[in-house]
Amino acid sequence: MAESETKSLPQFDSVEELVDFFDTHDMGEYWDQMPGVEFEIDIKHRTHLFAIEEDLAEQLTAVAKASKIPSERLINVWLREKLSAQGQTAQ
């Protein structure tokens, strides 16, 4: 078989088999056989990352665990409360 010939993509019984296959094969050799994919991106929703001190992170995690809520939610609640107390609009 010449190098320029298209190889047939094998059938897979699971996603894991497909992943294992492409761990050892070049996806470019099968590109024309790949199904098209469509997806939407919500560019209005953004996540912002902020660095916090290690001891604050540990304390925050402990309070969130005790409250049985994610740390992210606890941070947002506390920030909204603080902004509200400062007369700022928190939406």
Backbone bond lengths (Angstrom), bond angles and torsions (degrees), N, CA, C in turn:
res aa  C-N    CA-C-N  psi(-1)  N-CA   C-N-CA  omega(-1)  CA-C   N-CA-C  phi
1 M - - - 1.454 - - 1.526 107.83 -
2 A 1.316 117.26 131.87 1.455 121.91 179.51 1.522 109.61 -73.61
3 E 1.338 116.97 151.77 1.462 122.30 -178.37 1.526 111.91 -61.39
4 S 1.342 118.20 -30.12 1.456 120.64 -175.47 1.529 112.82 -79.92
5 E 1.319 118.16 -9.77 1.451 120.61 -179.83 1.529 110.76 -72.45
6 T 1.331 115.09 145.06 1.455 120.72 178.52 1.516 109.30 -77.55
7 K 1.321 116.15 134.71 1.454 120.96 177.52 1.519 108.36 -90.19
8 S 1.330 116.08 147.88 1.467 120.20 178.13 1.520 109.54 -81.30
9 L 1.303 115.28 134.12 1.457 121.08 178.51 1.525 108.92 -76.63
10 P 1.321 118.41 123.57 1.467 120.33 179.37 1.525 111.28 -66.82
11 Q 1.326 115.60 161.99 1.461 121.56 174.45 1.526 108.26 -86.46
12 F 1.329 116.47 144.47 1.461 121.08 -178.59 1.525 109.17 -123.30
13 D 1.324 116.19 144.75 1.459 121.63 178.34 1.520 112.56 -89.84
14 S 1.327 116.46 -11.91 1.462 119.56 -179.45 1.522 109.60 -154.73
15 V 1.310 114.53 163.04 1.466 120.28 176.11 1.521 109.57 -64.50
16 E 1.333 116.35 -36.36 1.459 120.81 -179.75 1.534 110.91 -60.18
17 E 1.342 117.09 -40.84 1.462 120.55 178.07 1.523 110.47 -63.72
18 L 1.322 116.46 -42.06 1.459 120.61 178.59 1.523 110.54 -61.68
19 V 1.324 116.85 -45.66 1.468 121.44 179.53 1.521 110.15 -61.66
20 D 1.329 117.20 -45.47 1.469 120.79 178.84 1.525 110.73 -59.78
21 F 1.340 116.45 -40.76 1.465 120.70 179.93 1.525 110.68 -60.10
22 F 1.350 116.33 -48.24 1.459 119.09 -176.66 1.529 113.32 -78.66
23 D 1.326 117.24 -5.97 1.465 119.30 169.78 1.519 110.38 -69.11
24 T 1.335 116.17 -24.96 1.474 120.05 -175.98 1.527 113.08 -119.65
25 H 1.331 118.56 3.76 1.465 122.38 -179.44 1.518 110.16 -130.55
26 D 1.319 115.33 153.20 1.462 121.90 179.86 1.528 109.87 -84.03
27 M 1.335 116.80 117.65 1.456 121.30 -179.27 1.535 111.02 -60.46
28 G 1.328 117.22 -28.29 1.459 121.38 -179.67 1.515 112.99 -60.37
29 E 1.318 117.42 -27.97 1.459 121.20 178.91 1.527 112.00 -72.05
30 Y 1.323 117.41 -14.94 1.468 122.37 -176.85 1.526 112.15 -121.32
31 W 1.321 116.84 8.78 1.456 121.93 -172.36 1.527 113.12 -54.60
32 D 1.323 118.04 -42.53 1.462 121.45 -177.69 1.529 112.48 -66.00
33 Q 1.319 117.73 -18.30 1.461 121.54 -179.00 1.532 112.70 -96.55
34 M 1.312 116.57 -4.27 1.464 120.17 -179.12 1.519 110.07 -72.95
35 P 1.336 117.46 139.66 1.464 119.78 178.88 1.523 110.60 -71.04
36 G 1.317 115.19 151.37 1.463 120.14 175.59 1.515 109.87 -72.02
37 V 1.295 115.51 152.43 1.464 120.50 -179.01 1.518 108.85 -132.92
38 E 1.318 115.34 136.69 1.461 120.56 174.51 1.514 108.37 -122.95
39 F 1.320 116.61 142.05 1.453 121.03 177.47 1.514 108.73 -155.17
40 E 1.313 114.78 158.05 1.459 120.81 179.01 1.517 109.14 -108.43
41 I 1.309 114.88 147.60 1.458 120.83 178.09 1.520 108.33 -118.31
42 D 1.313 116.23 127.62 1.454 121.33 177.94 1.523 107.91 -89.92
43 I 1.327 116.49 92.43 1.467 119.18 -177.07 1.527 112.08 -80.73
44 K 1.327 116.96 -3.73 1.458 119.92 178.03 1.519 111.48 -82.32
45 H 1.322 116.87 -24.77 1.468 121.08 -179.36 1.525 108.81 -92.69
46 R 1.305 115.55 122.55 1.460 120.17 -179.71 1.510 109.38 -126.94
47 T 1.299 115.93 147.28 1.455 121.97 175.04 1.516 107.59 -112.67
48 H 1.308 115.68 132.92 1.468 120.57 179.17 1.522 108.39 -111.79
49 L 1.298 116.31 135.62 1.454 121.69 179.44 1.522 109.25 -108.00
50 F 1.320 115.82 133.24 1.453 121.51 178.43 1.515 108.83 -127.68
51 A 1.315 116.09 139.76 1.461 120.35 176.80 1.521 108.92 -81.69
52 I 1.333 115.59 134.84 1.467 119.76 174.17 1.521 108.01 -128.21
53 E 1.302 114.68 157.20 1.456 120.13 -177.97 1.529 110.18 -65.14
54 E 1.320 115.89 148.36 1.465 122.35 -175.53 1.525 112.62 -56.76
55 D 1.328 116.77 -44.96 1.467 118.55 -177.88 1.529 111.45 -66.35
56 L 1.340 117.27 -34.96 1.462 119.92 176.53 1.528 110.68 -66.68
57 A 1.326 116.81 -39.94 1.463 120.96 178.84 1.521 110.70 -62.23
58 E 1.320 116.81 -41.83 1.466 120.84 179.65 1.524 111.07 -65.18
59 Q 1.328 116.87 -43.42 1.462 120.71 178.82 1.526 111.00 -65.10
60 L 1.320 115.79 -43.37 1.452 121.00 179.36 1.534 110.48 -61.21
61 T 1.301 116.89 -44.90 1.467 121.64 179.05 1.519 110.77 -60.55
62 A 1.318 117.06 -41.76 1.469 121.08 179.63 1.531 110.99 -63.97
63 V 1.335 117.21 -43.75 1.468 120.46 179.48 1.528 110.11 -66.21
64 A 1.315 117.03 -42.12 1.469 120.78 -179.86 1.528 110.33 -63.09
65 K 1.333 116.83 -43.23 1.472 120.48 178.61 1.523 110.56 -61.65
66 A 1.328 116.66 -44.47 1.463 121.28 -179.75 1.530 110.75 -63.93
67 S 1.321 116.34 -32.94 1.469 121.47 179.56 1.526 111.68 -86.77
68 K 1.333 115.99 -5.75 1.472 122.71 -179.58 1.523 112.59 57.09
69 I 1.344 115.26 43.10 1.464 121.60 174.89 1.526 107.80 -133.33
70 P 1.327 117.50 156.07 1.462 119.90 176.98 1.530 111.68 -64.71
71 S 1.302 116.29 146.46 1.471 121.21 178.62 1.521 111.48 -55.81
72 E 1.313 116.32 -39.26 1.461 120.59 -179.09 1.525 111.01 -59.79
73 R 1.327 117.04 -43.15 1.462 120.63 179.49 1.519 110.77 -65.28
74 L 1.336 116.40 -42.35 1.459 120.55 179.31 1.526 110.81 -60.79
75 I 1.296 116.90 -44.52 1.469 121.16 178.46 1.524 110.06 -58.73
76 N 1.337 117.10 -46.95 1.462 120.58 -179.28 1.522 112.15 -62.97
77 V 1.334 117.64 -41.03 1.467 120.99 177.89 1.522 109.79 -61.71
78 W 1.321 116.27 -48.86 1.460 119.59 -178.05 1.531 111.85 -63.62
79 L 1.325 117.00 -40.46 1.466 119.52 178.97 1.527 111.33 -66.13
80 R 1.332 116.92 -40.11 1.467 119.72 176.77 1.534 110.75 -62.15
81 E 1.328 117.14 -42.46 1.466 120.98 178.28 1.526 110.32 -61.73
82 K 1.302 116.91 -44.67 1.468 121.23 -178.70 1.530 110.71 -64.76
83 L 1.334 117.38 -43.76 1.455 120.24 178.93 1.523 111.46 -65.46
84 S 1.321 116.14 -38.23 1.460 120.51 177.62 1.522 110.76 -62.90
85 A 1.319 117.40 -42.69 1.462 122.30 178.97 1.533 111.31 -64.79
86 Q 1.314 116.16 -28.77 1.471 121.13 179.40 1.528 111.81 -85.81
87 G 1.341 116.23 -1.02 1.465 119.90 -179.24 1.508 113.64 81.21
88 Q 1.306 116.46 13.68 1.461 121.71 177.95 1.519 109.09 -90.01
89 T 1.318 116.73 155.32 1.458 121.19 177.35 1.521 108.52 -87.01
90 A 1.312 115.81 123.50 1.462 121.06 175.25 1.519 107.40 -119.04
91 Q 1.322 116.15 115.71 1.464 120.07 -177.42 1.486 111.93 -105.54
